[in-house]
Each structure stands twice: as structure tokens, then as C-alpha cells.
Amino acid sequence: HGGYLLKEALKPILEGLGLEVRDVGVYDEKPADYPDLALKVAELVAAGTAARGVAIDGAGIGSCIVANKVPGVRAALCYDKASARNSREHNDSNVLTLGARLLTQTQAEEVLRTWIATPFAGGRHQARVQKILDIERKYLRKDPS
């Protein structure tokens, strides 16, 4: 719920860039739990249903932590254009998290546009991303339930 207003402001930007927006909630400012919402975004990305995702909560930190628990997700909490560019170029991040209470709408728009527009650089960074994937695989646990 802490990110609702910012989400509503950013959706038209994504649509204006020709991107399909799949809004998985929330739909008002009633209290909600960010882990539930960040998980929905992360699962769509991990399943390949979405190429990338954006999760917005009050600070962006919790959603980033949650999303990074899902294998195949490389979520990045970005707070300016430099962090957005770096997360894409160097880390091939596929989920962006934003803190609605820590960024102005203009700052969030700049971060989003930069993150969307920046490609993964590959090269020397590919080996590092592979190391991230290897670590993920090493610690991946099968859910016994």
C-alpha cells in the first residue's frame, strides 16, 4: 500500500514505452503486505511470464529482499539513475524495486526509464552473473511440502 500512488503514476510511463503492464496489486491504499506482492512479481519473472518486473513499497528494501529469495530473480533496489544503470549493465537485474516514501515521483520516473533503457553489458559481467547463478543453485532448497 505504501507504493500504490507511485505505481499508479509509473504505469502510464511503461505503457507509453510500449510495454505491457500486468498489475498484480495493490489496488488502493488499504494496508497490504509487501512480501505477498513482491513474491507475485518475482514469480512472474522467474517463470518467464514477464521479462522484467517492478515492485514498489514504502522503502523498496523489503520487496528487494523477498524478490531475491526466488530463484532466477536478480532484484535491485535503485535510488538514482547510476544505480539503475549499474544494476542492468553489470548485474542483469530483472526486477526493479523502488521506495515510494524515499523517492519523489520525478526521481522514480528517472530511475524507471534508465532501468528499462539500459541493456546488460555482458562481457566480463557475464562471468560474474554466472557466479551469482552458481551460488543460487548451490543453496537452492527443495520445498518439502
N, C-alpha and C positions, 0 to 999 in steps of 0.2 A: 504494500500500500504506500510505502514511502517513495516509490518510484512512479506511481501512477501518472501524475501530471506530466512528468518529463517524458514518460513513454508515449503519452498521447501527443506531445509536441514533436517527438522524433519520428513517429510513424510516417507522417507525410513526407519527410525528407527521404526516407528509404523508398517509399513508393515513387517519389519524384526521380529517383535514381534508376527506376525500372526494376526494383527488387520486389519480390513477393513478401508480404508481411504476414506471418502467422502469429497472431496474438494469443498467447497461452495464459493470459491473465496477469494481473487482476483487472477488474472492470469498473472499479470505483475505489474510493479511499477508505473503505472498511478494512479493519485490521486483517492481515493475512501473514502467513509465514513464508519468508523468503526461501527457506530450503525446498519447499514444495514447488515453487515457481522456477527456481534456478535448475532444479532437477529436470523439470519438463523441457526446458531449453536445452540442457546438456544431453538429454536422451535423444532428442530430435537430431542433434548434430552427430552424436556418436553412432546413431543408426543410419546416417547418411540421408535422412529425410530432409534435412536442411544442411546446406554447405557451411553456414556460419550462423551464430546466434548472438543475441544481445540480451543481457539480463540487467535490470535496473532495480536497485533497492536504495535504502537511505544512504549507506556509505559505500556500497559496492563490494565490500570486503567479504561479507557472508556469502553472497552469491558466487563470488570467485572461489571461495573455499569449497562450497558444495559442488559447483560445476567441475572442479578439478578432481573430484572423487570418482567421476565417471570415466572409465577407460576410453581413450580416444579423444578426450577433450583436453585442449590446452587453453584454459581461460586466463585472461589478463585483465586486471583492474587498471584502467588507463585514466589518467587525470590531466593530460595535455597532449598536444599533437606529437611531441617527441616520444612519449611513452606508447602512444598508439602506433606510430610508425615502427618503432623498435619491436613491439610485440608481434607485428606482422612480418617484418623483414627478417628478423633474427630467430623468432620462435614459432612462426607459422601458427599464431594463435587463431583459434576458430570460434571462440566465444569471448565477447567483449562484456565486461561488467562496468557499470557506471554507478557512482554515488550521487543520487539526486539532491541530497542535502549538502553536498560538498562542491558541486559544480553549478555554475549558472547555466541557463539554457543555451546561451551562446557558446560557452566553453564545451558543453556536452555535444552540441552540433559539430563543432570543430573536431573534437575527438572522433566522433562517429564518422564523419566524412573522411578523415585521414585514415582511419582504420579500414574502412570499406575500400578506399582507393589504393591502399598500399599492398603490393604483391609480396609474397615470400621470396626472399633473395636466393634461396638455395645455396649452392656452392659450399663454402666452409660451414655454413649454418646447418646444412642438411645432416652432417655427421652429428652435430650437437642435438638436433631434434631426434635423430635416431637413438641417441643415448637416453633421451627422455623416454622414448617409447620402450627401450630395453628395460629401464628401471620400472616403468609401469607394469610391464609384463612380468618382471621378477616378483613384484609384490601383489600381483593380481590374485584375489582370493575368489574361490567359487562359493556362492551363497548356498549354504546347506539346506535352506528352506525350499 
